[in-house]
Amino acid sequence: MLTTLPKAIACKFGVIAGSSDSDGSAAAEIVGEEQMQCPRCGKQVQGKHGICNSCGENAMQCNYCRNINYEKPDGYLCNECGNSRFAKFDIGITLKQGFACEKIETEEAKTQALQ
């Protein structure tokens, strides 16, 4: 998802923090051993080409945008929209107004702030 903020934001200091419920090895195991399931009917897909025998849907397509990544069909993220069938990403942003910086009013102050 892409959004545009109504005002321009100037940031002098920022912190990006993240957390994970696992070390990532479980997702790597799932990618290697995954039994493909049809996104339409949910049945297991037997063919190596990913076509469901029950409904004819392509199981290698992205569940969100229906794109098929022919270069890496078992990819962790969709190469078109970034959706993952193995994980869910939630991003939250908290902004606070800060008053700890000085105003830059001259060219000398600008060059000093950029150092």
C-alpha positions as CSV (number, residue, x, y, z in Angstrom):
1,M,0.0,0.0,0.0
2,L,1.3,3.4,-0.9
3,T,0.0,6.6,0.7
4,T,0.8,10.3,0.4
5,L,0.9,12.5,3.5
6,P,-1.0,15.8,3.4
7,K,2.0,17.8,4.6
8,A,5.7,17.6,4.0
9,I,7.6,16.1,6.9
10,A,11.1,17.0,7.9
11,C,12.8,14.6,10.2
12,K,16.1,15.1,11.9
13,F,16.1,11.9,14.0
14,G,14.3,8.6,13.5
15,V,14.2,5.1,15.0
16,I,13.1,2.0,13.2
17,A,12.4,-0.9,15.5
18,G,11.2,-4.4,14.5
19,S,10.2,-7.6,16.2
20,S,9.7,-11.1,15.0
21,D,7.8,-14.1,16.3
22,S,10.3,-16.5,14.8
23,D,13.9,-16.6,13.6
24,G,12.8,-17.0,10.0
25,S,14.0,-20.6,9.7
26,A,10.4,-21.9,9.9
27,A,9.4,-19.9,6.9
28,A,12.4,-21.2,4.9
29,E,11.4,-24.8,5.8
30,I,7.8,-24.2,4.7
31,V,9.0,-22.8,1.3
32,G,11.0,-26.0,0.7
33,E,8.5,-28.5,1.8
34,E,5.2,-26.8,1.0
35,Q,2.4,-28.8,-0.5
36,M,0.7,-26.5,-3.0
37,Q,-2.9,-25.7,-2.3
38,C,-5.3,-24.2,-4.7
39,P,-6.2,-20.6,-3.8
40,R,-9.7,-21.1,-5.2
41,C,-10.9,-24.4,-3.8
42,G,-8.2,-25.2,-1.2
43,K,-7.5,-28.7,-2.4
44,Q,-3.9,-30.0,-2.7
45,V,-2.4,-29.6,-6.2
46,Q,-0.6,-32.7,-7.5
47,G,0.8,-31.5,-10.8
48,K,4.3,-30.0,-11.0
49,H,3.0,-27.1,-13.1
50,G,0.6,-26.0,-10.4
51,I,-2.7,-26.4,-12.2
52,C,-5.5,-27.6,-9.8
53,N,-7.1,-30.8,-11.1
54,S,-10.4,-29.9,-9.4
55,C,-11.1,-26.4,-10.6
56,G,-8.3,-25.6,-13.1
57,E,-6.9,-22.6,-11.1
58,N,-3.1,-22.0,-11.2
59,A,-1.9,-22.5,-7.6
60,M,1.5,-20.7,-8.2
61,Q,-0.2,-17.3,-8.6
62,C,-0.3,-14.6,-5.9
63,N,-3.3,-14.8,-3.7
64,Y,-3.6,-11.0,-3.7
65,C,-2.9,-9.8,-7.3
66,R,-2.9,-13.1,-9.2
67,N,0.5,-12.5,-10.7
68,I,2.6,-15.5,-11.5
69,N,6.4,-15.3,-10.8
70,Y,7.9,-17.5,-13.5
71,E,11.5,-16.9,-12.4
72,K,10.9,-18.1,-8.8
73,P,7.5,-19.7,-8.4
74,D,8.1,-20.6,-4.8
75,G,9.3,-17.1,-3.8
76,Y,8.7,-15.7,-0.3
77,L,7.2,-12.4,-1.6
78,C,5.3,-11.7,-4.8
79,N,7.5,-9.8,-7.2
80,E,4.6,-7.6,-8.3
81,C,2.7,-6.5,-5.1
82,G,5.0,-7.7,-2.2
83,N,2.3,-10.0,-0.7
84,S,3.5,-13.2,1.0
85,R,1.6,-16.4,1.4
86,F,3.8,-17.4,4.3
87,A,3.7,-14.3,6.6
88,K,1.7,-11.2,7.3
89,F,3.5,-7.8,7.8
90,D,1.9,-5.1,9.9
91,I,3.7,-1.7,10.1
92,G,2.8,1.0,12.6
93,I,4.2,4.5,12.7
94,T,4.1,6.8,15.7
95,L,5.1,10.4,15.2
96,K,5.9,13.0,17.8
97,Q,6.6,16.6,17.3
98,G,10.0,17.6,18.6
99,F,11.3,21.0,19.7
100,A,14.9,20.2,20.3
101,C,16.4,21.6,17.1
102,E,17.5,25.1,16.3
103,K,16.1,27.0,13.3
104,I,18.4,27.2,10.3
105,E,18.2,30.8,9.0
106,T,21.6,31.3,7.2
107,E,23.7,29.5,4.7
108,E,26.4,29.1,7.3
109,A,24.0,27.4,9.7
110,K,22.8,25.2,6.8
111,T,26.3,23.9,6.0
112,Q,27.0,23.4,9.7
113,A,23.8,21.3,10.1
114,L,24.7,19.1,7.1
115,Q,28.1,18.1,8.5
